[in-house]
Amino acid sequence: MEAALIFLAGFLVLSCFELAASNEVYVLPYRDPSVPIEQRIKDLLSRMSLAEKIGQMVQIERSVASPEVMKKYFIGSILSGGGSAPAPRASPQEWVDMVNNFQKGALSTRLGIPLLYGIDAVHGHNTVYGATIFPHNIGLGATRDPDLVKRIGAATAREMRATGIPYTFAPCIAVCRDPRWGRCYESYSEDPNIVTAMTEIVSGLQGDKPVESAAGVPYVSAGKEKVAACAKHYVGDGGTIRGINSNNTVVSNRDLLSIHMPGYVSSIGKGVATVMISYSSLNGIKMHANGDLITGFLKNKLQFKGFVISDYMGIDFLTYPPHSNYTYSILAGIGAGIDMVMVPLNYTEFIDGLTFLVENHFIPMTRIDDAVERILRVKFTIGLFENPLADYSMAKYVGIK
């Protein structure tokens, strides 16, 4: 009898444990919003294959994207290139539907890592029909009004979110030193102090970074009204010889730090999420291959913890003719510290090339892990894992007076 009672008691205890377990759903740490971001990054990274990691480093143009492509290649990001839209005069709802369609492909992958959709919204959400268009930077800089620029950033962010897009390739914080440069309109001023003051637009786009937030860590306010920003083009794009676009900037270290760098220091202090590299060269070194300034200064010295992105086909121009030695371009660009590459069309060539370089030990896994950690940090910061799909609730903000 005693043995039977002991057996029955044990059976009841085991049944209680099984019942409790059946009522609890185990949430992987990277999917748990109560877990600190750095722990979520570490957990997710430990679960990723090389193919999944490399996929996160790829940004492709929407014209070659599809849910099937997102799922097959684990693509981390999509962009709308200049004027690239889902349809002529597309409505906010059509934009949302397009982004969500791509997003569902990303979410259907093994780990369900959401994609990050980016677009040039440099003077308002200018690709979208009916959106509010603001003056170019040169006009805004003339106002000497950082608060105005901050409010413009906030308005732009709302209109972007209305179309389901959480990432803008803005602001441009070039310091135009020669009026012959055809892109002077993208610069707030020839005066680095004015350019630095106008980085207040970062706070408009992303929200005000809390004073207790760690140095260099990206910050985007919670909710539906803010987006990740991108300080560009790092560094010296406005100082090229004779103002020739994408040419060589010849500058002393002192002038580099006092003229062209202050805007980046200020933007990083405001929690800017990403930094885009310039097509131009600095003292004869192509910026897309300048490891001293990308890894050495930006990441290590300034402690920037967001991700570094190339310009459109930026690594292709590391050779002449462009794209003539793509393996070298991948090696030089990723090795210098670029984390995400705007491919934007021939993504399989980039994926195959980077995979080869890693598997054959030309690029160490530590460099890949650094890139993916930074990309995931921005995605977690934006809240993409909790709210990957957009809705139509913000559509009213497009073109609002």
C-alpha positions in Angstrom: 0.0 0.0 0.0 2.8 2.4 1.0 4.6 1.8 -2.4 1.3 2.4 -4.2 0.8 5.7 -2.4 4.3 6.9 -3.2 3.9 6.0 -6.9 0.5 7.9 -7.0 2.0 11.0 -5.3 4.9 11.0 -7.8 2.5 10.6 -10.7 0.5 13.6 -9.5 3.5 15.8 -9.1 4.8 14.9 -12.6 1.4 15.6 -14.0 1.3 19.0 -12.4 4.7 19.8 -13.9 3.6 18.7 -17.3 0.4 20.7 -17.1 2.3 23.9 -16.0 4.8 23.4 -18.9 1.9 23.0 -21.4 0.5 26.3 -20.3 3.8 28.2 -20.8 5.3 29.1 -24.1 9.1 29.4 -24.0 10.2 32.6 -25.7 13.6 32.7 -27.2 15.7 35.4 -25.6 16.1 37.4 -28.8 12.3 37.6 -29.2 11.7 38.7 -25.6 11.4 42.5 -25.4 12.1 42.4 -21.7 15.6 41.1 -22.3 18.3 43.9 -22.7 19.1 44.6 -26.3 22.8 43.5 -26.0 21.7 40.1 -24.7 19.1 39.8 -27.5 21.8 40.5 -30.1 24.2 38.0 -28.5 21.5 35.3 -28.4 20.4 35.8 -32.0 23.9 36.0 -33.4 24.7 32.6 -31.8 21.8 31.0 -33.7 22.7 32.4 -37.1 24.5 30.5 -39.9 27.0 32.2 -42.2 24.4 32.6 -44.9 22.0 34.3 -42.5 24.7 36.7 -41.3 25.9 37.6 -44.8 22.2 38.1 -45.9 21.8 40.7 -43.1 24.7 42.7 -44.6 23.0 43.0 -48.0 20.7 45.9 -49.1 18.9 45.4 -52.4 16.7 47.6 -54.6 13.0 47.1 -54.4 12.8 46.3 -58.1 14.7 43.1 -57.7 13.2 42.2 -54.3 10.4 39.7 -53.6 9.2 37.7 -50.6 10.9 34.7 -52.2 14.2 36.5 -52.5 14.0 37.7 -48.9 13.4 34.1 -47.7 16.0 32.4 -49.9 18.9 34.8 -49.3 18.0 36.1 -45.8 18.2 39.7 -47.2 18.6 42.2 -44.4 17.5 45.4 -46.1 15.7 46.9 -49.1 15.9 50.4 -50.5 14.0 52.6 -52.9 16.6 54.1 -55.2 16.0 57.5 -56.7 12.4 57.7 -57.6 11.8 54.0 -57.1 8.1 53.5 -56.1 5.6 50.7 -56.1 3.5 52.6 -58.7 3.2 56.0 -60.3 1.4 58.3 -57.7 1.3 55.4 -55.3 -0.9 56.0 -52.2 0.5 55.6 -48.7 -1.6 52.4 -48.5 0.2 51.0 -51.6 3.6 51.8 -50.0 2.6 50.0 -46.8 1.3 47.0 -48.8 4.6 46.8 -50.7 6.8 47.0 -47.6 4.7 44.6 -45.7 4.8 42.1 -48.6 8.6 42.1 -48.5 8.6 42.0 -44.8 6.4 38.9 -44.7 9.1 37.1 -46.8 11.8 38.1 -44.2 9.6 37.0 -41.3 9.0 33.6 -42.9 12.7 32.7 -42.6 14.0 30.3 -40.0 14.8 33.0 -37.5 12.3 35.6 -38.6 14.7 38.5 -38.7 12.7 41.5 -40.0 14.0 43.6 -42.9 14.9 47.3 -42.7 13.4 49.4 -45.5 15.3 52.6 -46.4 14.7 55.5 -48.7 16.2 59.0 -49.4 14.0 61.4 -47.6 16.5 64.3 -47.7 14.1 67.2 -47.9 10.9 65.6 -47.0 9.6 62.2 -48.1 10.3 63.3 -51.6 9.8 60.0 -53.5 6.2 59.8 -52.3 3.4 61.4 -54.3 1.6 64.2 -52.3 4.3 64.3 -49.5 5.4 67.6 -48.0 8.6 68.9 -49.7 10.9 71.2 -47.8 13.7 73.5 -48.9 17.1 71.9 -49.7 19.8 72.0 -47.0 21.4 75.1 -48.3 18.2 77.1 -47.8 17.6 75.6 -44.3 21.1 76.4 -43.3 20.5 80.1 -44.3 17.8 80.3 -41.6 20.2 79.6 -38.8 17.3 77.9 -37.1 18.1 74.4 -35.6 14.6 74.2 -34.1 13.0 74.6 -37.5 15.2 71.9 -38.9 14.3 69.6 -36.0 10.5 70.1 -36.7 11.1 69.4 -40.3 12.8 66.1 -39.3 9.8 65.2 -37.1 7.4 65.9 -39.9 9.4 63.9 -42.4 9.6 61.0 -40.0 5.8 60.9 -39.6 5.2 60.9 -43.4 7.8 58.1 -43.8 6.1 56.0 -41.1 2.8 56.7 -42.9 4.2 54.7 -45.8 5.6 51.9 -43.6 9.3 53.0 -44.0 11.4 53.3 -40.8 14.8 54.3 -42.2 16.0 57.4 -44.1 19.3 58.1 -45.8 19.5 61.6 -44.3 20.8 64.0 -43.2 23.6 65.1 -45.5 26.1 66.9 -43.3 28.6 67.8 -46.0 30.5 71.1 -45.6 30.6 72.6 -49.0 34.0 74.4 -49.4 33.9 75.1 -53.1 30.8 76.5 -54.8 31.7 74.7 -58.0 30.6 71.5 -56.3 27.3 70.6 -58.0 25.9 69.2 -54.8 26.4 72.3 -52.6 22.6 72.5 -52.3 22.9 69.3 -50.1 25.1 71.2 -47.6 23.7 73.4 -44.9 26.7 75.7 -45.0 30.4 76.2 -45.7 30.7 76.9 -42.0 31.1 73.7 -39.9 29.5 75.4 -36.9 26.3 75.9 -38.8 26.4 72.4 -40.2 26.9 71.1 -36.6 24.0 73.1 -35.3 21.7 71.7 -38.1 22.3 68.1 -37.0 19.4 68.8 -34.7 17.4 67.3 -37.5 18.7 63.9 -36.3 16.7 64.5 -33.1 13.7 65.4 -35.2 13.9 62.2 -37.1 14.8 59.9 -34.3 13.7 61.6 -31.1 15.7 63.2 -28.3 18.3 60.9 -27.0 18.1 60.5 -23.1 21.1 62.1 -21.3 21.8 58.8 -19.5 22.1 56.9 -22.8 25.6 55.4 -23.5 27.9 57.2 -25.9 27.7 56.2 -29.5 24.7 53.9 -29.1 21.9 54.4 -31.6 18.6 55.8 -30.3 15.2 55.9 -31.9 12.1 56.8 -29.8 9.5 54.1 -29.3 6.2 54.3 -31.2 5.2 54.9 -34.7 6.4 58.4 -35.4 10.2 58.2 -35.5 12.7 56.7 -38.0 16.4 55.7 -38.0 18.6 58.4 -39.6 21.8 58.3 -41.6 24.6 60.9 -41.3 26.3 61.2 -44.7 28.6 61.2 -46.6 31.5 60.2 -44.4 33.8 62.2 -44.7 34.9 65.2 -46.6 32.6 64.9 -49.6 32.1 68.7 -49.7 35.8 69.5 -49.8 37.0 67.9 -53.1 39.5 69.5 -55.3 37.9 72.1 -57.6 34.5 70.9 -56.3 34.6 67.8 -58.6 32.0 65.4 -57.4 33.3 62.2 -55.8 36.8 63.4 -56.3 39.8 63.7 -53.9 39.7 65.9 -50.8 43.2 67.0 -49.8 43.2 68.2 -46.2 45.4 68.3 -43.1 44.4 66.3 -40.1 43.6 69.5 -38.3 41.2 70.8 -41.0 39.6 67.3 -41.2 38.8 67.4 -37.5 37.8 71.1 -37.4 35.8 71.4 -40.7 34.5 68.0 -41.9 34.2 65.9 -38.8 32.2 68.0 -36.2 28.9 67.2 -37.8 29.5 63.5 -37.3 30.6 63.9 -33.7 27.4 65.9 -33.1 25.2 63.3 -34.9 26.7 60.4 -33.0 26.1 62.3 -29.8 22.5 62.6 -30.7 22.3 58.8 -31.3 22.3 58.6 -35.1 21.6 55.1 -36.1 23.7 54.8 -39.2 26.5 56.5 -41.2 26.9 56.4 -44.9 30.4 56.4 -46.6 31.3 58.9 -49.3 32.2 58.1 -52.9 35.1 60.6 -52.6 38.6 60.0 -51.5 40.5 61.6 -48.7 44.2 62.4 -49.4 44.2 59.8 -52.2 42.5 57.0 -50.3 39.0 56.0 -51.3 36.7 56.4 -48.4 35.0 53.1 -49.0 38.3 51.4 -48.3 39.6 53.8 -45.6 39.8 51.5 -42.6 41.7 54.1 -40.5 38.7 56.5 -40.6 35.8 53.9 -40.7 37.0 51.4 -38.1 39.9 53.3 -36.5 38.2 56.7 -36.0 34.5 56.3 -36.4 34.0 53.0 -34.6 36.9 53.0 -32.2 37.7 56.6 -31.4 34.1 58.0 -31.6 32.6 54.8 -30.2 29.9 54.7 -32.9 27.8 51.5 -32.2 25.3 51.8 -35.1 26.1 50.4 -38.5 28.1 51.8 -41.4 26.5 51.6 -44.9 28.0 52.0 -48.3 26.6 54.4 -50.9 24.7 53.1 -53.9 27.1 50.6 -55.6 29.8 52.3 -53.5 32.3 49.5 -53.3 32.1 49.0 -57.1 34.0 52.3 -57.5 37.0 51.1 -55.6 38.4 49.9 -58.9 38.7 51.5 -62.3 36.8 50.7 -64.4 34.1 50.3 -61.7 33.3 46.7 -60.9 36.4 45.4 -62.7 37.6 43.4 -59.7 34.6 42.9 -57.5 36.3 40.4 -55.3 38.9 43.0 -54.3 36.1 45.6 -53.8 34.3 43.3 -51.4 37.5 42.5 -49.5 38.5 46.2 -49.3 35.1 47.6 -48.4 34.1 45.0 -45.8 37.7 44.9 -44.4 37.6 48.7 -43.9 34.6 48.4 -41.7 31.5 48.7 -44.0 28.7 46.7 -42.4 25.9 46.9 -44.9 26.4 47.2 -48.7 24.0 48.8 -51.1 24.6 46.2 -53.8 21.8 47.1 -55.1 21.0 44.8 -58.1 23.5 41.9 -58.4 23.1 40.7 -54.9 23.9 37.0 -55.6 27.4 38.1 -56.9 28.0 40.0 -53.7 26.7 37.1 -51.5 28.8 34.5 -53.3 31.9 36.7 -53.2 31.7 37.5 -49.5 31.0 33.9 -48.7 34.1 32.8 -50.6 36.2 35.4 -48.8 35.0 34.3 -45.4 35.2 30.6 -46.0 38.8 31.0 -47.3 39.8 33.1 -44.3 40.4 36.4 -46.2 37.8 38.1 -44.1 37.6 36.9 -40.4 34.3 35.9 -38.8 34.9 38.6 -36.2 34.5 41.2 -38.9 31.2 39.6 -40.1 30.0 39.3 -36.5 30.8 43.0 -35.8 28.8 44.0 -38.9 25.8 41.8 -38.0 25.8 42.9 -34.4 25.5 46.5 -35.5 22.7 45.9 -37.9 20.8 43.9 -35.4 21.3 46.6 -32.8 19.6 49.2 -35.0 16.7 46.8 -35.8 16.1 46.0 -32.2 16.4 49.8 -31.3 13.7 50.7 -33.9 11.4 48.0 -32.5 11.2 46.0 -35.7 11.1 42.7 -33.9 8.0 43.7 -31.9 6.3 45.6 -34.7 7.6 44.5 -38.1 4.4 45.2 -40.1 3.0 48.7 -40.7 -0.7 49.6 -40.9 -2.7 52.4 -42.4 -3.2 54.4 -39.2 -0.5 57.0 -40.1 -1.7 57.5 -43.8 -3.3 60.8 -42.8 0.1 62.4 -42.2 1.2 62.4 -45.8 1.0 66.0 -47.1 -0.7 67.2 -43.9 -0.7 71.0 -43.6 
